[in-house]
Amino acid sequence: MSYPDFVSPARLPMRVAVVVPCYNEAASIGRVVRDFRAALPGAEIYVYDNNSSDNTVELAREAGAFVASETLQGKGNVMRRMFSDVEADIYVLVDGDATYEAKSAPEMIRMLAEQRLDMVTGTRVTEIKAAYRRGHRAGNLLLTGIVARIFGNRMTDMLSGYRVMSRRFVKSFPALSSGFETETELTIHALELAMPLGEIDTPYYDRGEGSTSKLNTYNDGLRILLTIIKLVKEERPLQFFSLLSLVLFVTGVGISIPILLEYHRTHLVPRLPTALLSTGIVLLSFMLLVCGLILDSVARGRKETKRLRYLEIAHTKPGQELDLSIFG
């Protein structure tokens, strides 16, 4: 890439965008915009409203944010729109409920830029029980543990809504989910492509007065678990179908044991339907194993394609560096 004589690559600062998905956050959105404006004076702040029925839009605009809307309901739909619309070199993703510490953003950005990472996650640290309820904490540990077991143990707070991401991460992210399970999708996308990642502890606060959580512990927890299962099927089909195959094989053999014992004793098969059922289950288990082997080859090809697409997008432009003036 060539540059005009009067513009040196070293003078091209990284553009930082703070992207905030919002739904009925009138009680906190103004504070979020002001706090990030103070922490990152050189950044552009984008608030994407998701059919709010209160005055979230007006308050965000009054606080100085660029405001846009996404009519498809769900956080995943909003993130898909934000990642498509906003052009930047570094993206700061944060919720609009004022539960995350804006002062942590400069350190997260420095880590991402200096270590050339693709995502830095703000790991939530709090002693406020109401901010991070026991059920949410236990669910997060359980789901994070499942993902770590399957895709790699490189992240301790998979469901954190506070992340700093590179352009190549954002523009290569497929964003297929529609709801709160999108954080799971972000995490698995990074782990599956072996991206360089980082974490920073950040304070986590309770919602302010008048702000209510949109998260349903059980329903959204189930949706996240189903998303993990779906992504395992898509990204690790051999593991997924091998497990199903093993379950069916054990079931089929278990059903056949009494029949085999009876045949060994009398040389008769008195329960022919059960014998046929057992044979069918065992055959189905082998079919699932073959499906897993075939789909594993397909998934490997898809992974190579995604990796190549990711590598097509430069982390930064030649000579580009972080402009510390954005931190004030």
N, C-alpha and C positions, 0 to 999 in steps of 0.2 A: 504494500500500500504506500502511495506517495502522498506527501503533504506539501502545501504551499511553502515557499521559502520563508515567509514571515511567521509560520506556525511551527514550532518545534514539538515533536511528539511528547517530550517531557512536560510541555505546558498543557497537555490535554488532560484535564482532571476527570476522575471517575464520577459519573453521575449517580447520585444516591436517591432512591425513591422509597418513601415510606408508604406502604399500601395497607389500608385498613378496611376489612370487610365489616359491615354494620347492619344490624337489624334492631330497631327500637332501642337505640343507645343514647337518647337525648340527655339522660342524666349524667353521662360521662364523656361523650364524644368531644365536647369542647375542651375539656381538660386534656384528653389524649392528644389532640392536635397541638395545643399550646405547649405541653410538656415535650413533645418531639420537636417542635419548632425551636424550643430553647436548647435541647440537647444536640440537635443537628440543624443549625441555622442555614446551612447551604443545601439542605435536602428539599426535594419537592414532596409534598404530602398529598396522597390521593385517598379519598374516602369513597368507597363504593357502597351505596345504599341498596338494601335488598327488600324493597316494598315496606319500608317502615310506615307505621300508622301515626307516629308522633312527629315531632319537629327535628329529628336527627339531621336531616338535610340542611335546614336553615342554620342550625347551630354549628355544624361542621363548616359551612361556607363562611359564616361570620368569624370563625376562628382562623380562617385563612387557608383552608384546604381546597384542593381541586375536588369537586364532587361529581360523581357519575352514578348511574343506576344499573342494576341487573334485575330483570323481572322474573327470571327463573328462580324459584325459591330454593334456598340451601347454600351453605357456606362453600361447598365445592363448586357450585355454579358461579358464585361470585369470584372465587379465586381463578377459575378458568377465564373469566372475562378480564380480570385485572392483569393476569399474566399475558393475555393477548394484546391488550391495549397499551399498557405502560412500557415505555422504552427507557431503560437505565442500564448501568453497569453493575450496580449493587442494589438489591431489593431488601427492604426491612419489612417483614410481615408481622403484624401485631393486631390483636383483637381490639375492638373499640370500647371495652368495658373498664378500662383504666386499672386493670389488675396487674399489669406488667410495668416494670421500672424503665422509664425512658432513658435514664442516665446510664443504663447498661449498653445502650446501642453503640456509642462510640468504641467501646472496648471490643464488642462483637465485630464491628466493621473492620477495626484494625487487625484483629486476628484473621479474618477472612482475606483481607488484602495482602498482609505481610506474609502469611503462610500459603497464599494462593489456594485457599480452600473453596469448596463449592457450597457448603452450608455450615453455619454455626447456629446451634440450638441454644436458646436460653432455658437452662434447666431450673425449674421452679424450686425455690427454697422459701419456706414460710413456717412460722409457728402459730399462725392464725388458723384455728380449726375450721372456722366458717369459710375461709378462703379456699381451702383444699381439703374437703371433707374426707373422712376415713374411707368411705365407699369409693370415692373417686380415686383416692390414692392407691387403694388395693387393686381396683380395676386397672389403673394405669400400670402398676407393677406386673400384674398378671399378663396383660396384653403385650407390654414391652418385653417381658420374658419369653413369650411365645415367638414373637418376631425375632428376638435375639437368638433363640435356639435354632430357628430355621434359616434366617438370612445373615446372621452374624451379630456378635455382641459388641456393637460400636456406638450405642446410644442408650442413655439411661432415662430419658423422658420423652418417649415417642409421641405423646399427645400434647406436647407444649405448643401453644399458638404463637410463640415468639421466636422468629427465625430470621437470620440474615443469609441471603442466597446470592450466588453469582448469576450473571446473565445467562451463562451456558446451562446452568441448572434450570432456571425458570423457562427458558425457551425450548428446552428439550423435555420438559415435564408434560406428560400426556393429559393430566387433570381429567380423569374419567369419572371420579366420584361426584356426588351431588350434595352430600351433607357433611356432618362433622367427621366422617371417616376419612376426609381428605388429608388430615395430618398423617394417618397411617399410610396413605398412598405416597405422600411426600417422603416418608422415611424409607419405605421399601424401594422406591425409585432410586434413592441415593445408595442404599446398601446393595441392591442388585447390580448396579453399574460400578460398584467399588469406587465411588467418588471420595475425594479427600474431605473429611468432616471434622468438626470441632464442637466443643460444648463450653459454655460459661455459666456458672451459677448466677442467678438473678433473683432478686426479691419478688415475691408473689403476694399480692394484697387481696383483701376482701373487696367485693363490689361496694360501691358507694350507695348512699340512700337513694331509693327510687330506681335502682338498676336491678334487674332480675335476670337470672341465668336462663339461657335458651336450651341448656343441655339436660336431657332426660337420662338419668343414670343408667337405667336398665335397657330402655329402647335403643339409645345411642350406643351403649356398650355392646348390645347384641349386634347392631349394624356394623360396628367396628370389627367384632369377631368374625362375622360373615364376610366382611371385606378381606380380612386376613386369609380366610379359607379360600376365597375366590382368587386372591393373588398368588397363593401357594399353588393352586391348580393351574394358573396361567404361567407362572414363572418357574415352578418346580414340579412339573407334571409327573415325573418319574417317582418322586417321593409320595405325591398325592395318590396316584393310582396304585403304587406298590402297597401302600397301607390298606387301601380298599381291597386289593387282591388278597392280601394276607388275612384280613378279617373274613372274607368269603371262603378262602381255602380252609381255614381253621373250622369255620361253621360247617362246611360241606363234609370235611373229614369227621368232625364230631358226630354229625347225624349218621354217618355210615358205620361207625364203630359197632353199635349193637347189631346191625345187619351182618357185618363181616364176622362177628363172633358167632352169630346164629348159623351162618353158612359154614363156618369151620366145624361147628358141632354137629349139624344135621345135613349139610350139603343142600340146603333148601333156602330159597329167598321168599319168605312169607309176606314181606312188606315191599312189594315191587314199586308202588308209587313213591315210597320214601327213598328207595334206592335210586330211582330216576331223578328225584329231587336233589339228592346228594351229588349225583353225577353232573347234573346241570349247574349246580352252584360251583363245583370245582372247575368245570369248563369255563364258566363266567369269570372266575378268578384269574384264569390264565389269559382270557381275552383282555381283561383290564390291565394285566401286566404288559401285554403286547401293546395296548393303547398307550400306556405310560412310556414305553421305549420309543414309540414313533413320535409322540408329542414332545418328548424330551429333545429330539433332534430339531423339531420345529421351533421349540422355545429357544434353543441355542442359536438358531438362525435369527430369530426376532431380537434376541439379546445383542447379537453382533451388530444388527442394523441400528438398534437404539444407541449402542455405544459409538458407532461411527457418526450418527447424527449428533450426538453429544460432543464429539471431538471436532466436528465441523465448526462449532461456535467457539470463538476465541474467548479465553477467560478475561483478557484485557486486550486493548489495542497495543501495537508496538510502542514501547517507551512510555505507556500510560502509567500514571502513578496516582496514589491517593492524595487528594488535596486536603490537607489538615485544616484548612479554613472552614470546612463544613462543620467542624466541631465547635466553632465559635472562638 
